Amino acid sequence: MLKTSLLFAPVLFGISISAFATVGGGQHIEFLGYEAKAQKLYLLRHFEDGRGRLPQLYYYQFIKNQSYPRLIQVNSLYRNKRTGLIDYDQHYQVLEPELNKIKRRLQPLQRITPKIFKITLHKRQQKSVPAIWVDSTIKVPQYTYQYRVASVWFTSQLQQAVSYKPELTVKQAFYIPQQNKVVLTTQYLAFPEETGYLTEDPILLAVKTHR
């Protein structure tokens, strides 16, 4: 189990998120809620860098007998009406009406204290890499991990993480109504540029088959 002084890492997990930012800011996750009829959980990834791009919308589509549905990125709402292309640099007013339509269909999630979840390390690798964002002759530590997040009743699939600081924490956690599942985020230092910036990534937890 990870302790408070964890040598832990960020998540560059293999689901459909591409969590790369421009220099100058971190990222965070906002859970919008659960749509009962469509059995979808919606969330937004917010980008805090200087680019000012629109937040990215995702959803989990819950399907019977599937414990860990994949995270699906929504692109259709970002299409530029003039060019017909996906454009993340449009004004927020372009996205806001469509987001509000979705939000009106959603049930709130039930907040859970993050403290009940533990991170278990399965594999760890540490190496020195060039600090190309400031001086390629300087080497900095990079941590790569494989881990799971679990509580007494719930567990995640194996996650992969890469960090520039040896810390990984559970930042927020929610129980998903009607699905008997938990969604949470891990927070870590994924972007070493400037003073370093944190990001969050969502992780689904399903009921343990045995304890």
C-alpha positions in Angstrom: 0.0 0.0 0.0 1.1 3.6 -0.6 1.8 5.6 2.5 1.7 9.4 2.9 5.3 9.7 1.7 4.5 7.8 -1.5 6.8 7.6 -4.3 4.0 7.9 -6.7 3.1 9.1 -10.0 0.6 10.7 -12.3 -1.7 8.9 -14.6 -1.1 8.9 -18.3 -3.7 6.2 -18.5 -4.6 4.3 -21.6 -8.2 5.3 -21.9 -9.3 7.8 -24.5 -8.0 10.9 -22.7 -5.0 12.7 -24.2 -3.8 14.6 -21.1 -1.2 16.9 -22.6 -1.2 20.6 -21.9 0.6 23.6 -23.2 3.2 25.3 -20.9 1.7 27.3 -18.1 -1.1 25.4 -16.4 -2.6 22.2 -15.0 -5.8 20.4 -15.6 -8.8 19.3 -13.4 -11.9 17.2 -13.7 -15.5 18.3 -13.1 -18.1 15.6 -12.8 -21.4 16.8 -14.2 -23.7 14.0 -13.2 -25.5 10.8 -14.2 -28.1 10.5 -17.0 -30.4 7.6 -15.9 -32.2 7.0 -19.2 -29.0 6.7 -21.3 -27.0 5.3 -18.4 -24.2 7.8 -19.0 -21.9 9.6 -16.6 -20.7 12.9 -17.9 -17.5 14.8 -17.0 -15.4 17.7 -18.1 -11.7 18.1 -18.3 -10.7 21.8 -17.7 -7.4 23.2 -19.0 -5.8 25.9 -17.0 -2.9 26.8 -19.4 -2.6 30.0 -21.4 -4.2 28.6 -24.5 -7.7 29.1 -23.2 -9.2 26.1 -25.0 -12.7 24.8 -24.3 -13.1 22.2 -21.6 -13.3 18.6 -23.1 -16.5 16.7 -22.5 -16.4 12.9 -21.9 -18.8 10.2 -20.8 -18.9 6.7 -19.5 -21.6 4.6 -21.2 -22.7 1.9 -18.8 -23.6 -1.4 -20.4 -24.9 -4.5 -18.7 -22.3 -7.1 -17.6 -19.4 -4.6 -18.4 -17.6 -3.7 -15.1 -15.3 -1.1 -16.6 -16.7 0.8 -19.6 -14.2 2.9 -21.5 -14.2 6.7 -21.3 -15.6 8.2 -24.5 -14.5 11.6 -25.8 -17.2 13.8 -27.2 -16.2 15.7 -30.4 -19.4 16.7 -32.0 -20.1 19.7 -29.8 -16.9 21.3 -30.8 -17.5 21.5 -34.6 -16.9 25.0 -36.0 -20.0 26.0 -38.0 -18.0 28.1 -40.4 -15.2 25.6 -41.2 -16.9 22.3 -40.3 -13.8 21.2 -38.4 -13.4 20.3 -34.7 -12.2 23.5 -33.1 -11.3 23.7 -29.4 -10.3 27.4 -29.5 -13.8 28.8 -30.0 -15.5 31.0 -27.4 -17.2 29.2 -24.5 -20.6 30.5 -25.5 -20.4 28.1 -28.4 -20.3 25.1 -26.0 -22.4 26.4 -23.1 -25.9 25.9 -24.6 -25.2 22.3 -25.5 -23.7 21.6 -22.1 -26.7 23.1 -20.4 -29.0 20.8 -22.3 -27.1 17.8 -21.0 -26.9 19.1 -17.5 -30.7 19.4 -17.3 -30.9 15.6 -17.7 -28.4 14.7 -15.1 -28.7 13.5 -11.5 -26.0 14.6 -9.0 -23.4 12.1 -7.8 -23.1 11.2 -4.2 -19.8 12.5 -2.8 -17.5 10.1 -0.9 -14.5 11.0 1.3 -11.3 10.3 -0.7 -9.6 9.1 2.5 -11.2 5.6 2.3 -9.4 4.8 -0.9 -5.9 3.3 -1.0 -3.4 3.1 -3.8 -1.5 -0.2 -4.2 1.7 -0.1 -6.3 2.3 -3.0 -8.7 5.4 -1.8 -10.5 7.7 1.2 -10.2 10.4 2.5 -12.5 12.5 5.7 -11.9 14.9 7.2 -14.4 16.5 10.6 -15.2 15.3 12.5 -18.3 16.5 15.7 -19.9 14.6 18.8 -18.8 14.0 19.9 -22.4 11.4 22.5 -21.3 14.2 24.6 -19.7 17.7 23.1 -20.5 18.3 19.7 -22.1 21.6 19.4 -20.3 19.8 19.2 -17.0 18.4 15.8 -15.8 15.3 15.4 -13.7 13.7 12.3 -12.1 10.7 10.8 -13.9 8.6 8.1 -12.1 6.6 5.5 -14.0 4.1 3.3 -12.1 1.4 0.7 -12.4 -1.1 0.7 -9.6 -4.7 0.1 -8.5 -7.0 2.2 -6.4 -9.4 0.4 -4.0 -11.5 0.6 -0.9 -13.0 -2.2 1.2 -15.8 -2.8 -1.4 -14.5 -1.4 -4.7 -11.4 -1.7 -6.9 -10.1 -0.2 -10.2 -8.4 -1.8 -13.1 -4.6 -1.5 -13.3 -3.6 2.0 -14.0 -0.4 3.5 -15.5 1.2 6.7 -14.3 4.1 8.9 -15.2 5.1 11.8 -12.9 7.8 14.3 -12.3 7.2 14.3 -8.5 6.9 11.3 -6.3 3.3 11.9 -5.2 -0.1 10.6 -6.3 -3.3 11.2 -4.3 -7.0 10.6 -4.6 -8.5 14.0 -5.0 -12.2 13.5 -5.3 -14.6 10.5 -5.2 -18.3 9.9 -5.9 -20.8 7.0 -5.8 -22.7 6.6 -9.1 -26.4 6.2 -8.6 -28.1 3.0 -10.0 -24.7 1.5 -11.1 -23.2 0.4 -7.8 -19.8 1.9 -9.0 -17.5 4.6 -7.8 -15.7 7.2 -9.9 -12.7 9.1 -8.5 -9.8 11.2 -9.6 -6.1 10.9 -9.0 -4.0 14.0 -8.8 -0.3 14.3 -9.7 2.4 16.5 -11.2 2.2 15.7 -14.9 3.6 18.9 -16.3 7.1 19.8 -15.1 7.4 23.1 -17.0 8.0 26.3 -15.0 7.1 25.6 -11.4 5.3 22.4 -12.3 1.5 21.8 -12.7 -0.9 19.2 -11.4 -3.5 17.3 -13.3 -6.4 15.0 -12.5 -7.6 11.8 -14.2 -10.8 9.9 -13.7 -10.9 6.3 -12.7 -13.8 3.9 -12.4 -14.1 1.4 -9.5 -16.4 -1.6 -9.6 -17.5 -3.9 -6.7 -14.8 -6.5 -5.8 -15.6 -10.0 -6.8 -13.9 -11.2 -3.6 -12.3 -9.5 -0.6 
